[in-house]
Amino acid sequence: MFRRIALEPWQKNLAASVLIQVLSLLAFQAGAVLVPYFIQDLGVTDLKAAAAWTGAWQSVGAAVFAIFTPIWGAISDRYGRRPNLLRAAAATAIMLAINGLVRAPWQLLVVRALQGMFTGTPAAATALVAVGTPKKHLAFALGLLQTSFFIGMSIGPMVGGYLGDAFGFRTTYYIAAAIVAVSFIVALKFTVEPEESAATRERAQKENALVAFRDLLRIPALMGLIVLTVIINLTGSILSPAMPIFIQEIIPPDRSPASIAGNVFGASALTAAISAVIAGKISDRIGHRKTLLLSTVGITLLYVPQGLAPTATALGVFAALQGLFRGGLGPSMNALVVESSPRDKTGSALGLSSSAASVGFALGPMLGAAILAGTSTRAVFFVAAVLFAVVTLGVGILTRRMEPQFDTASPGE
């Protein structure tokens, strides 16, 4: 009566990677949303000092991640994308468990640095999917993978907020580690190494990693995308140290900030998850560059009403609306990166892109904390709006200049 559906290898990897991404990002975000409050629990009671520690936590991890992600990407080009995904999932589970053992803010920073050094499931899963997926299905596959990313991002803060309020911060980290352990099992049981030609794999293994990176840096289209990635993520992460404190300021004193912050972050990520798949289909029709530009315009306009929000509910509504446009960023950028790089260097190219994102994530929180220290939480939203307006202008100029290179090159074939 029921026939078993036979999936192709790329479909199996996509399905498994979607589940892995949901679980891994859910667990990571469940812990990340608690950091500003965990830092206060560790003895930092001043709110602006807690925001500064939070910015440092985010920046340290992102900076280390920026250094090591391209290295792991190059290793995956040489020795396989599946082993790289298994390595990232295992490291994430271990580091989350260690978070539950820290006793001082500086220890939290050390663990965060180790996370940046050894984890990275999004980049690993993206390389696994991108290399094995036929080009005609690439935008759909990357859009679906981005949706799984945002689903994990949306559910994670909600889960972390409620678990933190109900069971405490340390127990939440242990639960998060167990969730990632499940994702490791999924990767172990249900993923396969993408089929690549023997010549492609042999070329990747013989080529010096530094030479591979040098060749990638000589591709104008790819370098333009790398620059854009840094600026986009720098601007997008400026709010990270200010948002939890802003929520704490506008809610009644008797309300719990952790669960409310989880709902606000989750609402934005949930709408982004919904829009990512739609954005992937739109990209196939109107082009990745136009989709990227429309996304940055929408993000820019919605920073201002967030900064003016009188309540957490209003903040959540505007954050959710902004998430609809954020969903278009990832699929468009990743598709352009894959299309602009040779197939045997896909892992390295995506590693460079992830590294660029981490550089932006490292600089953004530091800038946001500095603005917050000299002004107010609301002012950070307005600064973000101005900076993202500059980003939008840059996207329009740079992608128009890169258009002929994308039209004439076909490295992803």
LINTAPE-V857564 format. One line per field, one symbol per residue. ss: DSSP state (H for helix, E for strand, C for the rest). Layout:
BEGIN
ss=???
END
This chain:
BEGIN
ss=CCCCCCCCHHHHHHHHHHHHHHHHHHHHHHHHCCHHHHHHHCCCCCHHHHHHHHHHHHHHHHHHHHHHHHHHHHHHHHHCHHHHHHHHHHHHHHHHHHHCCCCCHHHHHHHHHHHHHHCCHHHHHHHHHHHHCCHHHHHHHHHHHHHHHHHHHHHHHHHHHHHHHHHCHHHHHHHHHHHHHHHHHHHHHHCCCCCCCHHHHHHHHHCCHHHHHHHHHCCHHHHHHHHHHHHHHHHHCCCHHHHHHHHHHHCCCCCCHHHHHHHHHHHHHHHHHHHHHHHHHHHHHHCHHHHHHHHHHHHHHHHHHHHCCCCHHHHHHHHHHHHHHHHHHHHHHHHHHHHCCCHHHHHHHHHHHHHHHHHHHHHHHHHHHHHHHHCCHHHHHHHHHHHHHHHHHHHHHHHHHHHHHHHHCCCCC
END
